[in-house]
Amino acid sequence: MYRLGAVSYHALTAARPAEAYQFDPDYDLERTIIDRQYTPVTRHDSSLRPAVDAVLKQAMEPNPDARYDSTDLFRKSLNGSL
């Protein structure tokens, strides 16, 4: 689910998904995702609705249990937020 959220983040913003978590080259990617604050997609594109942020943030949650349970639910949520 994280990867689907990351691809969607990149497609909507042209920013690399690691940048969503303010990538620090001294950290490995997994540690960066766990330790860093999520950067909202609306910072990259103010025309996107805040609801898109909520959907992508949930898909890219560091804790896998907090992510969407299915790709279908993610798709419906993202479509509804755009």
JOZI-V376170 format. One record per run of one state. SS is the DSSP state (a for helix, b for strand, c for the rest). FROM is the first residue (numbers start at 1). TO is the last residue. If there is no record, write none. Layout:
# JOZI-V376170
SS;FROM;TO, SS;FROM;TO
This chain:
# JOZI-V376170
c;1;1, a;2;13, c;14;16, a;17;21, c;22;28, a;29;35, c;36;40, a;41;44, c;45;49, a;50;59, c;60;63, a;64;66, c;67;70, a;71;81, c;82;82
